[in-house]
Amino acid sequence: MTIQWHLTTGPHVDVLQISGYLGDDAVTRFNGAIGWAFARGEQTLLLDCTRLKGWSPAGRDAITTAAQSLARQQRALELITPPTSVEGIRAHTDLDAALAHHQATAGEQTPDREQTPDAWHSTRWDTDTAP
């Protein structure tokens, strides 16, 4: 099994949602999604793992590496995840909490996620349930 992804860029944060299992065989696809997000965004990247069935040690390492790559460009990677997290990476309990945090930090209202103009996804992403 591999992962599927959906990227939405917004005014204060970008959201990369991933689904499936981030195992050894999905790391290349994950790195491609991170590269896509890196090339199209300019602010904090929220990595929404709530649809992820789990990750292998290689998958966890890929997340850590992505966070380090973004940090070198003065961008942060933050996780939206169930209780399991990755050490050294800020984690939020859900997408709404993460967006509320960044809205308060920005000091202005963030548009509704569904109205964000720029979104890309892998070919099999269920667009009916994307943010």
C-alpha positions in Angstrom: 0.0 0.0 0.0 1.2 3.5 -0.8 0.0 6.9 0.2 -2.3 9.4 -1.4 -1.9 13.1 -0.8 -3.8 16.4 -1.1 -2.1 19.8 -0.8 -4.0 23.1 -0.2 -2.0 26.3 0.0 -3.5 29.2 2.0 -2.7 32.7 3.2 -1.1 31.6 6.5 -0.4 27.9 6.3 -0.3 25.1 3.7 -2.0 21.8 4.5 -0.7 18.5 3.1 -3.0 15.7 3.9 -1.8 12.1 3.5 -3.7 8.8 3.6 -2.7 5.2 3.5 0.4 3.7 5.1 3.7 5.6 5.1 5.9 2.5 4.8 9.2 1.9 3.1 7.6 1.7 -0.3 5.7 5.0 0.1 8.7 7.2 1.1 9.5 8.2 -2.4 5.9 9.3 -3.1 5.9 11.1 0.3 9.1 12.9 -0.6 7.5 13.9 -3.9 4.5 15.3 -2.2 6.8 17.3 0.2 8.7 18.6 -2.8 5.4 19.7 -4.4 4.4 21.4 -1.2 7.8 23.0 -0.8 7.8 24.4 -4.4 4.3 25.9 -4.1 4.1 27.2 -0.5 5.9 29.8 1.5 4.7 29.3 5.1 4.3 26.7 7.7 3.3 23.3 6.3 0.7 21.4 8.3 1.1 17.7 7.7 -2.3 16.1 8.3 -1.7 12.5 9.3 -5.2 11.8 10.6 -6.1 9.6 7.6 -2.7 7.8 7.8 -3.0 4.1 8.9 0.5 4.3 10.4 4.1 4.6 9.4 7.3 2.5 9.4 10.6 3.6 10.9 11.5 4.8 7.3 8.3 6.7 7.1 9.0 8.4 10.4 12.5 9.3 9.3 11.0 10.8 6.1 8.8 13.1 8.2 11.8 14.1 10.3 13.9 14.8 7.1 11.1 16.8 5.6 10.9 18.9 8.8 14.7 19.5 8.7 14.6 20.5 4.9 11.8 23.0 5.5 13.6 24.4 8.6 16.6 25.1 6.4 14.3 27.4 4.3 12.9 29.1 7.4 9.6 27.2 7.2 8.2 24.9 9.8 6.5 21.5 9.5 3.8 20.8 12.0 1.9 17.5 12.4 -1.8 17.0 12.8 -1.9 13.5 14.2 -3.4 11.1 16.7 -1.4 10.7 19.9 1.6 9.3 18.2 4.0 12.1 17.2 7.5 12.7 16.0 9.9 14.1 18.6 11.0 17.6 17.9 8.0 18.4 15.6 5.1 20.5 16.9 1.9 18.4 16.9 -1.8 19.4 16.9 -4.7 17.2 17.8 -6.8 18.1 14.7 -6.8 20.3 11.7 -9.2 22.9 13.2 -7.0 23.3 16.2 -3.9 23.8 14.0 -5.7 26.3 11.8 -7.1 28.2 14.8 -3.5 28.4 16.3 -2.2 29.9 13.1 -5.1 32.2 12.7 -4.5 33.6 16.1 -0.8 33.9 15.4 -1.4 35.7 12.2 -3.8 38.2 13.9 -6.3 38.1 11.1 -9.1 35.8 10.0 -8.1 32.8 7.8 -10.6 32.1 5.0 -12.6 28.9 5.1 -10.5 25.9 4.0 -13.0 25.1 1.2 -12.5 28.6 -0.3 -8.7 28.3 -0.6 -7.9 28.8 -4.3 -4.9 26.5 -4.8 -5.2 22.8 -4.3 -3.4 19.8 -5.8 -3.7 16.1 -5.1 -2.6 12.6 -6.1 -4.8 11.0 -8.7 -6.8 8.8 -6.3 -7.5 11.3 -3.6 -11.1 11.4 -2.6 -11.8 15.1 -3.4 -15.3 14.9 -1.9 -13.8 14.8 1.6 -10.8 17.1 1.2 -10.7 20.3 3.2 
